[in-house]
């Protein structure tokens, strides 16, 4: 077996046995509401029958209030689904569900902390940079999205899917 790391969208080899797509459905393009469907369609085409996909995608843990998606950079409500909706969508693209897990709140916090820490560390190391105001604004938007939006309403599903 050969392990290849790279841009799956540029893959020109034979069908893959295993593909990982964790939190990156946006790279498949389109409007945010179409990211998940675009990813599942493309990934289904990349896998050989019987191939496995570890697919990490956000989902609504409960119906968001009007304020929560607005706090998350105006995330469209239809960009994400419930866990049931996400699994059903994956199955509609020729997959079977082999396993399903959800990131714990501790794992989610760790992910968000590492994301935010990069900006904060950069700001400490580059306080006089002409880019500091822009980076500070990004870090502040991320904090608001996390505290006022994502943390209480969004989860990370990790289904392992088999291509039929």
MDAnalysis code that builds the backbone (N, CA, C; Angstrom):
import MDAnalysis as mda
import numpy as np

u = mda.Universe.empty(492, n_residues=164, atom_resindex=np.repeat(np.arange(164), 3), trajectory=True)
u.add_TopologyAttr("name", ["N", "CA", "C"] * 164)
u.add_TopologyAttr("resid", np.arange(1, 165))
u.add_TopologyAttr("resname", ["UNK", "UNK", "UNK", "UNK", "UNK", "UNK", "UNK", "UNK", "UNK", "UNK", "UNK", "UNK", "UNK", "UNK", "UNK", "UNK", "UNK", "UNK", "UNK", "UNK", "UNK", "UNK", "UNK", "UNK", "UNK", "UNK", "UNK", "UNK", "UNK", "UNK", "UNK", "UNK", "UNK", "UNK", "UNK", "UNK", "UNK", "UNK", "UNK", "UNK", "UNK", "UNK", "UNK", "UNK", "UNK", "UNK", "UNK", "UNK", "UNK", "UNK", "UNK", "UNK", "UNK", "UNK", "UNK", "UNK", "UNK", "UNK", "UNK", "UNK", "UNK", "UNK", "UNK", "UNK", "UNK", "UNK", "UNK", "UNK", "UNK", "UNK", "UNK", "UNK", "UNK", "UNK", "UNK", "UNK", "UNK", "UNK", "UNK", "UNK", "UNK", "UNK", "UNK", "UNK", "UNK", "UNK", "UNK", "UNK", "UNK", "UNK", "UNK", "UNK", "UNK", "UNK", "UNK", "UNK", "UNK", "UNK", "UNK", "UNK", "UNK", "UNK", "UNK", "UNK", "UNK", "UNK", "UNK", "UNK", "UNK", "UNK", "UNK", "UNK", "UNK", "UNK", "UNK", "UNK", "UNK", "UNK", "UNK", "UNK", "UNK", "UNK", "UNK", "UNK", "UNK", "UNK", "UNK", "UNK", "UNK", "UNK", "UNK", "UNK", "UNK", "UNK", "UNK", "UNK", "UNK", "UNK", "UNK", "UNK", "UNK", "UNK", "UNK", "UNK", "UNK", "UNK", "UNK", "UNK", "UNK", "UNK", "UNK", "UNK", "UNK", "UNK", "UNK", "UNK", "UNK", "UNK", "UNK", "UNK", "UNK", "UNK", "UNK", "UNK"])
u.atoms.positions = np.array([
    [0.840, -1.167, 0.000],
    [0.000, 0.000, 0.000],
    [0.892, 1.238, 0.000],
    [0.499, 2.250, -0.748],
    [1.235, 3.505, -0.850],
    [0.445, 4.593, -0.123],
    [1.138, 5.396, 0.650],
    [0.525, 6.527, 1.333],
    [0.876, 7.796, 0.577],
    [-0.141, 8.562, 0.202],
    [0.062, 9.791, -0.546],
    [-0.558, 10.933, 0.243],
    [0.218, 11.988, 0.446],
    [-0.275, 13.178, 1.121],
    [-0.295, 14.296, 0.087],
    [-1.424, 14.973, -0.024],
    [-1.473, 16.063, -0.980],
    [-2.888, 16.533, -1.226],
    [-3.045, 17.271, -2.265],
    [-4.317, 17.852, -2.667],
    [-5.172, 16.789, -3.356],
    [-6.209, 16.339, -2.682],
    [-7.061, 15.285, -3.248],
    [-7.746, 15.756, -4.524],
    [-8.014, 17.056, -4.626],
    [-8.643, 17.584, -5.831],
    [-7.760, 17.479, -7.062],
    [-6.463, 17.358, -6.843],
    [-5.521, 17.232, -7.964],
    [-5.113, 15.782, -8.196],
    [-5.689, 14.850, -7.480],
    [-5.333, 13.434, -7.585],
    [-5.633, 12.917, -8.977],
    [-4.652, 12.259, -9.570],
    [-4.859, 11.696, -10.900],
    [-4.523, 10.207, -10.921],
    [-4.286, 9.638, -9.762],
    [-3.957, 8.217, -9.694],
    [-5.198, 7.352, -9.702],
    [-4.979, 6.079, -9.464],
    [-6.083, 5.122, -9.388],
    [-6.943, 5.431, -8.167],
    [-8.102, 4.795, -8.104],
    [-8.986, 4.972, -6.962],
    [-8.276, 4.631, -5.664],
    [-8.590, 5.379, -4.630],
    [-7.935, 5.212, -3.339],
    [-8.673, 4.182, -2.489],
    [-7.916, 3.567, -1.592],
    [-8.495, 2.642, -0.619],
    [-8.972, 3.376, 0.621],
    [-8.241, 4.440, 0.998],
    [-8.556, 5.204, 2.204],
    [-8.342, 6.682, 1.912],
    [-9.300, 7.517, 2.331],
    [-9.188, 8.965, 2.199],
    [-9.622, 9.587, 3.525],
    [-8.890, 10.630, 3.930],
    [-9.233, 11.414, 5.106],
    [-9.651, 12.799, 4.653],
    [-10.790, 13.265, 5.127],
    [-11.240, 14.636, 4.892],
    [-11.798, 15.110, 6.227],
    [-10.979, 15.812, 6.976],
    [-11.353, 16.216, 8.329],
    [-11.483, 17.735, 8.384],
    [-12.716, 18.199, 8.491],
    [-12.963, 19.625, 8.646],
    [-12.539, 20.459, 7.459],
    [-12.578, 19.899, 6.267],
    [-12.110, 20.666, 5.104],
    [-13.043, 20.554, 3.908],
    [-14.329, 20.408, 4.152],
    [-15.256, 20.312, 3.021],
    [-15.257, 21.585, 2.184],
    [-14.890, 22.704, 2.785],
    [-14.875, 23.981, 2.058],
    [-13.911, 23.972, 0.874],
    [-12.894, 23.117, 0.893],
    [-11.933, 23.115, -0.214],
    [-12.548, 22.589, -1.510],
    [-13.704, 21.961, -1.437],
    [-14.350, 21.433, -2.634],
    [-15.176, 22.503, -3.335],
    [-15.231, 23.706, -2.747],
    [-15.791, 24.869, -3.429],
    [-17.296, 24.973, -3.384],
    [-17.764, 26.009, -4.051],
    [-19.185, 26.297, -4.109],
    [-19.627, 27.163, -2.942],
    [-20.907, 27.417, -2.927],
    [-21.500, 28.167, -1.823],
    [-21.378, 27.350, -0.544],
    [-21.278, 27.996, 0.629],
    [-21.123, 27.246, 1.872],
    [-22.164, 26.139, 2.074],
    [-23.405, 26.380, 1.670],
    [-24.440, 25.358, 1.844],
    [-24.179, 24.118, 1.003],
    [-23.321, 24.238, -0.025],
    [-23.027, 23.099, -0.907],
    [-21.699, 22.417, -0.587],
    [-20.933, 22.936, 0.369],
    [-19.616, 22.364, 0.658],
    [-19.672, 20.870, 0.958],
    [-20.571, 20.464, 1.829],
    [-20.621, 19.055, 2.232],
    [-21.016, 18.164, 1.068],
    [-22.008, 18.581, 0.305],
    [-22.419, 17.764, -0.839],
    [-21.321, 17.718, -1.899],
    [-20.663, 18.837, -2.140],
    [-19.566, 18.847, -3.110],
    [-18.444, 17.909, -2.668],
    [-18.132, 17.936, -1.376],
    [-17.079, 17.066, -0.849],
    [-17.461, 15.601, -0.986],
    [-18.667, 15.246, -0.579],
    [-19.074, 13.837, -0.646],
    [-19.099, 13.322, -2.080],
    [-19.530, 14.147, -3.002],
    [-19.546, 13.739, -4.410],
    [-18.118, 13.491, -4.910],
    [-17.225, 14.442, -4.645],
    [-15.839, 14.300, -5.108],
    [-15.137, 13.130, -4.427],
    [-15.340, 12.975, -3.141],
    [-14.663, 11.914, -2.398],
    [-15.193, 10.544, -2.790],
    [-16.467, 10.472, -3.082],
    [-17.034, 9.208, -3.551],
    [-16.352, 8.776, -4.841],
    [-16.088, 9.741, -5.721],
    [-15.418, 9.439, -6.989],
    [-13.956, 9.041, -6.800],
    [-13.326, 9.486, -5.709],
    [-11.911, 9.162, -5.464],
    [-11.698, 7.743, -4.941],
    [-12.715, 7.183, -4.316],
    [-12.563, 5.892, -3.650],
    [-12.942, 4.717, -4.532],
    [-12.171, 3.654, -4.391],
    [-12.536, 2.372, -4.991],
    [-13.742, 1.810, -4.239],
    [-14.560, 0.980, -4.871],
    [-15.594, 0.291, -4.106],
    [-14.945, -0.465, -2.943],
    [-15.526, -0.332, -1.779],
    [-14.958, -0.921, -0.569],
    [-13.971, 0.003, 0.121],
    [-13.606, 1.128, -0.536],
    [-12.695, 2.090, 0.075],
    [-13.351, 2.800, 1.241],
    [-12.511, 3.304, 2.127],
    [-13.022, 3.935, 3.350],
    [-12.677, 5.419, 3.382],
    [-13.622, 6.170, 3.928],
    [-13.475, 7.607, 4.079],
    [-13.688, 7.963, 5.541],
    [-12.679, 8.577, 6.155],
    [-12.883, 9.182, 7.470],
    [-13.236, 10.631, 7.188],
    [-14.463, 10.992, 7.521],
    [-15.048, 12.271, 7.114],
    [-15.399, 13.080, 8.351],
    [-14.600, 14.090, 8.649],
    [-14.896, 14.962, 9.780],
    [-15.648, 16.184, 9.305],
    [-16.852, 16.371, 9.815],
    [-17.671, 17.509, 9.378],
    [-18.482, 18.046, 10.556],
    [-18.668, 19.343, 10.547],
    [-19.473, 19.975, 11.587],
    [-20.946, 19.629, 11.399],
    [-21.661, 19.676, 12.507],
    [-23.111, 19.473, 12.478],
    [-23.724, 20.277, 13.608],
    [-25.012, 20.567, 13.466],
    [-25.737, 21.275, 14.526],
    [-26.095, 20.273, 15.618],
    [-25.670, 20.541, 16.830],
    [-26.051, 19.678, 17.959],
    [-27.473, 19.978, 18.419],
    [-27.928, 21.165, 18.088],
    [-29.315, 21.581, 18.320],
    [-29.617, 22.695, 17.342],
    [-30.858, 23.044, 17.202],
    [-31.251, 24.132, 16.302],
    [-30.635, 25.435, 16.810],
    [-29.859, 26.125, 15.983],
    [-29.245, 27.371, 16.442],
    [-30.261, 28.499, 16.556],
    [-30.003, 29.397, 17.498],
    [-30.808, 30.606, 17.591],
    [-30.440, 31.507, 16.422],
    [-31.181, 32.578, 16.217],
    [-30.843, 33.515, 15.142],
    [-29.489, 34.171, 15.386],
    [-29.135, 34.406, 16.646],
    [-27.886, 35.100, 16.966],
    [-26.654, 34.217, 16.746],
    [-26.780, 32.921, 16.931],
    [-25.602, 32.049, 16.852],
    [-24.977, 31.988, 15.455],
    [-25.722, 31.708, 14.401],
    [-25.084, 31.738, 13.072],
    [-24.551, 33.123, 12.710],
    [-25.225, 34.167, 13.167],
    [-24.754, 35.531, 12.903],
    [-23.392, 35.758, 13.563],
    [-23.192, 35.220, 14.758],
    [-21.912, 35.352, 15.458],
    [-20.813, 34.554, 14.766],
    [-21.196, 33.559, 13.990],
    [-20.223, 32.703, 13.300],
    [-20.015, 33.188, 11.868],
    [-19.623, 34.441, 11.723],
    [-19.357, 35.015, 10.392],
    [-20.579, 34.882, 9.483],
    [-21.783, 34.980, 10.048],
    [-23.024, 34.845, 9.282],
    [-23.097, 33.508, 8.555],
    [-22.786, 32.445, 9.265],
    [-22.861, 31.092, 8.714],
    [-24.295, 30.782, 8.299],
    [-24.517, 30.361, 7.065],
    [-25.873, 29.992, 6.663],
    [-26.356, 28.776, 7.464],
    [-27.592, 28.821, 7.938],
    [-28.138, 27.690, 8.705],
    [-28.054, 26.387, 7.920],
    [-28.249, 26.473, 6.597],
    [-28.264, 25.246, 5.803],
    [-26.868, 24.769, 5.408],
    [-25.835, 25.426, 5.929],
    [-24.486, 24.930, 5.667],
    [-24.243, 23.617, 6.421],
    [-24.885, 23.473, 7.567],
    [-24.714, 22.256, 8.367],
    [-26.055, 21.585, 8.580],
    [-25.993, 20.349, 9.031],
    [-27.180, 19.535, 9.261],
    [-27.127, 18.979, 10.672],
    [-28.160, 18.273, 11.049],
    [-28.098, 17.493, 12.275],
    [-27.198, 16.289, 12.014],
    [-26.856, 15.563, 13.044],
    [-26.065, 14.343, 12.853],
    [-26.819, 13.393, 11.925],
    [-28.103, 13.213, 12.142],
    [-28.919, 12.343, 11.291],
    [-28.878, 12.828, 9.849],
    [-29.037, 14.131, 9.653],
    [-29.009, 14.688, 8.303],
    [-27.665, 14.483, 7.610],
    [-26.579, 14.599, 8.368],
    [-25.250, 14.393, 7.801],
    [-25.042, 12.943, 7.400],
    [-25.418, 12.027, 8.260],
    [-25.268, 10.593, 7.946],
    [-26.137, 10.224, 6.744],
    [-27.382, 10.665, 6.744],
    [-28.259, 10.364, 5.606],
    [-27.709, 10.937, 4.305],
    [-27.149, 12.145, 4.359],
    [-26.561, 12.742, 3.165],
    [-25.403, 11.885, 2.661],
    [-24.531, 11.454, 3.551],
    [-23.396, 10.612, 3.151],
    [-23.885, 9.317, 2.503],
    [-24.890, 8.714, 3.070],
    [-25.414, 7.457, 2.517],
    [-25.992, 7.664, 1.120],
    [-26.521, 8.854, 0.873],
    [-27.111, 9.123, -0.445],
    [-26.038, 9.246, -1.542],
    [-24.767, 9.344, -1.160],
    [-23.673, 9.417, -2.129],
    [-22.954, 8.083, -2.292],
    [-23.623, 7.002, -1.957],
    [-23.065, 5.681, -2.205],
    [-22.156, 5.164, -1.112],
    [-22.383, 5.619, 0.095],
    [-21.592, 5.148, 1.229],
    [-22.455, 4.326, 2.169],
    [-21.804, 3.482, 2.930],
    [-22.398, 2.794, 4.073],
    [-21.671, 3.308, 5.308],
    [-22.370, 3.356, 6.414],
    [-21.781, 3.830, 7.661],
    [-21.125, 2.665, 8.390],
    [-19.818, 2.734, 8.567],
    [-19.069, 1.685, 9.278],
    [-18.933, 2.020, 10.748],
    [-18.686, 3.283, 11.055],
    [-18.519, 3.720, 12.444],
    [-18.880, 5.197, 12.526],
    [-19.210, 5.642, 13.740],
    [-19.585, 7.033, 13.940],
    [-19.132, 7.474, 15.320],
    [-18.427, 8.585, 15.368],
    [-18.064, 9.183, 16.646],
    [-18.228, 10.688, 16.537],
    [-18.171, 11.324, 17.674],
    [-18.308, 12.767, 17.754],
    [-17.183, 13.296, 18.627],
    [-16.558, 14.384, 18.197],
    [-15.532, 15.009, 19.015],
    [-16.154, 15.462, 20.332],
    [-15.435, 15.225, 21.415],
    [-15.902, 15.683, 22.720],
    [-15.724, 17.198, 22.814],
    [-16.368, 17.798, 23.791],
    [-16.211, 19.234, 23.997],
    [-14.740, 19.556, 24.300],
    [-14.068, 18.681, 25.016],
    [-12.648, 18.883, 25.303],
    [-11.814, 18.865, 24.014],
    [-12.102, 17.928, 23.111],
    [-11.388, 17.887, 21.829],
    [-11.681, 19.128, 20.993],
    [-12.941, 19.544, 20.987],
    [-13.354, 20.725, 20.229],
    [-12.647, 21.961, 20.784],
    [-12.615, 22.086, 22.131],
    [-11.924, 23.218, 22.745],
    [-10.436, 23.197, 22.412],
    [-9.817, 22.034, 22.443],
    [-8.404, 21.919, 22.128],
    [-8.138, 22.377, 20.691],
    [-8.982, 21.949, 19.765],
    [-8.844, 22.379, 18.368],
    [-8.941, 23.896, 18.257],
    [-9.978, 24.458, 18.864],
    [-10.185, 25.907, 18.786],
    [-9.056, 26.667, 19.480],
    [-8.565, 26.130, 20.616],
    [-7.455, 26.781, 21.316],
    [-6.206, 26.843, 20.450],
    [-5.884, 25.731, 19.796],
    [-4.694, 25.706, 18.944],
    [-4.847, 26.673, 17.767],
    [-6.042, 26.750, 17.234],
    [-6.312, 27.668, 16.126],
    [-6.083, 29.112, 16.583],
    [-6.675, 29.476, 17.708],
    [-6.563, 30.838, 18.231],
    [-5.142, 31.151, 18.693],
    [-4.475, 30.172, 19.270],
    [-3.134, 30.385, 19.807],
    [-2.154, 30.818, 18.710],
    [-2.325, 30.317, 17.506],
    [-1.449, 30.722, 16.413],
    [-1.505, 32.218, 16.173],
    [-2.714, 32.769, 16.154],
    [-2.850, 34.210, 15.957],
    [-2.292, 34.985, 17.145],
    [-2.630, 34.535, 18.352],
    [-2.179, 35.263, 19.549],
    [-0.660, 35.224, 19.676],
    [-0.050, 34.082, 19.395],
    [1.416, 33.994, 19.427],
    [2.031, 34.917, 18.385],
    [1.445, 34.945, 17.187],
    [1.955, 35.811, 16.137],
    [1.876, 37.270, 16.578],
    [0.763, 37.659, 17.196],
    [0.607, 39.043, 17.654],
    [1.643, 39.402, 18.714],
    [1.949, 38.486, 19.614],
    [2.973, 38.749, 20.628],
    [4.356, 38.929, 19.998],
    [4.625, 38.149, 18.962],
    [5.938, 38.191, 18.308],
    [6.064, 39.331, 17.289],
    [4.942, 39.875, 16.848],
    [4.951, 40.892, 15.783],
    [4.062, 42.089, 16.120],
    [4.228, 42.686, 17.292],
    [3.293, 43.749, 17.691],
    [3.317, 44.978, 16.792],
    [4.431, 45.226, 16.127],
    [4.539, 46.424, 15.291],
    [4.359, 46.137, 13.804],
    [3.955, 44.939, 13.469],
    [3.780, 44.584, 12.065],
    [2.629, 45.381, 11.456],
    [2.761, 45.765, 10.194],
    [1.635, 46.432, 9.527],
    [0.418, 45.507, 9.383],
    [0.610, 44.205, 9.555],
    [-0.500, 43.251, 9.469],
    [-1.160, 42.996, 10.821],
    [-0.643, 43.581, 11.891],
    [-1.133, 43.272, 13.240],
    [-2.620, 43.587, 13.409],
    [-3.072, 44.710, 12.900],
    [-4.492, 45.058, 13.055],
    [-5.394, 44.037, 12.372],
    [-5.001, 43.600, 11.185],
    [-5.799, 42.600, 10.456],
    [-5.810, 41.266, 11.210],
    [-4.666, 40.832, 11.705],
    [-4.592, 39.560, 12.440],
    [-5.384, 39.662, 13.741],
    [-5.287, 40.788, 14.428],
    [-6.051, 40.990, 15.659],
    [-7.550, 40.920, 15.371],
    [-7.984, 41.530, 14.279],
    [-9.402, 41.499, 13.914],
    [-9.855, 40.066, 13.614],
    [-9.030, 39.291, 12.914],
    [-9.359, 37.877, 12.646],
    [-9.475, 37.093, 13.949],
    [-8.507, 37.307, 14.844],
    [-8.528, 36.602, 16.125],
    [-9.777, 36.973, 16.920],
    [-10.155, 38.235, 16.888],
    [-11.347, 38.676, 17.614],
    [-12.617, 38.086, 17.002],
    [-12.705, 38.041, 15.655],
    [-13.876, 37.424, 14.998],
    [-13.970, 35.943, 15.354],
    [-12.822, 35.278, 15.375],
    [-12.798, 33.857, 15.728],
    [-13.277, 33.650, 17.162],
    [-12.817, 34.506, 18.076],
    [-13.238, 34.388, 19.477],
    [-14.751, 34.566, 19.614],
    [-15.303, 35.583, 18.961],
    [-16.749, 35.811, 19.019],
    [-17.493, 34.617, 18.432],
    [-17.025, 34.126, 17.287],
    [-17.680, 32.969, 16.661],
    [-17.654, 31.769, 17.591],
    [-16.554, 31.586, 18.272],
    [-16.422, 30.440, 19.180],
    [-17.292, 30.598, 20.417],
    [-17.190, 31.730, 21.069],
    [-17.872, 31.915, 22.356],
    [-19.372, 32.151, 22.180],
    [-19.756, 32.942, 21.202],
    [-21.164, 33.301, 21.032],
    [-21.894, 32.428, 20.024],
    [-21.180, 31.578, 19.316],
    [-21.806, 30.765, 18.286],
    [-21.514, 29.297, 18.424],
    [-20.360, 28.877, 17.943],
    [-20.053, 27.457, 17.773],
    [-20.102, 26.606, 19.032],
    [-19.552, 27.088, 20.126],
    [-19.289, 26.221, 21.270],
    [-20.544, 25.503, 21.791],
    [-21.659, 26.151, 21.795],
    [-22.861, 25.555, 22.374],
    [-23.782, 24.890, 21.353],
    [-23.504, 25.062, 20.066],
    [-24.480, 24.623, 19.071],
    [-23.897, 23.702, 18.001],
    [-22.573, 23.616, 17.929],
    [-21.956, 22.878, 16.845],
    [-21.083, 21.753, 17.392],
    [-21.084, 20.656, 16.678],
    [-20.212, 19.543, 17.019],
    [-19.444, 19.109, 15.787],
    [-18.485, 18.197, 15.994],
    [-17.706, 17.627, 14.888],
    [-18.012, 16.139, 14.832],
    [-18.679, 15.742, 13.770],
    [-18.979, 14.327, 13.545],
    [-17.788, 13.695, 12.831],
    [-17.543, 12.413, 13.139],
    [-16.455, 11.703, 12.478],
    [-16.948, 10.336, 12.011],
    [-17.787, 10.350, 10.977],
    [-18.206, 9.045, 10.449],
    [-17.103, 8.399, 9.624],
    [-16.981, 7.103, 9.759],
    [-16.145, 6.310, 8.865],
    [-17.098, 5.677, 7.872],
    [-16.890, 5.984, 6.601],
    [-17.809, 5.583, 5.548],
    [-17.124, 4.581, 4.620],
    [-17.900, 3.643, 4.098],
    [-17.404, 2.670, 3.125],
    [-18.087, 2.946, 1.797],
    [-17.282, 3.050, 0.752],
    [-17.823, 3.282, -0.601],
    [-18.409, 1.973, -1.115],
    [-19.658, 2.024, -1.508],
    [-20.356, 0.835, -2.003],
    [-20.024, 0.631, -3.457],
])
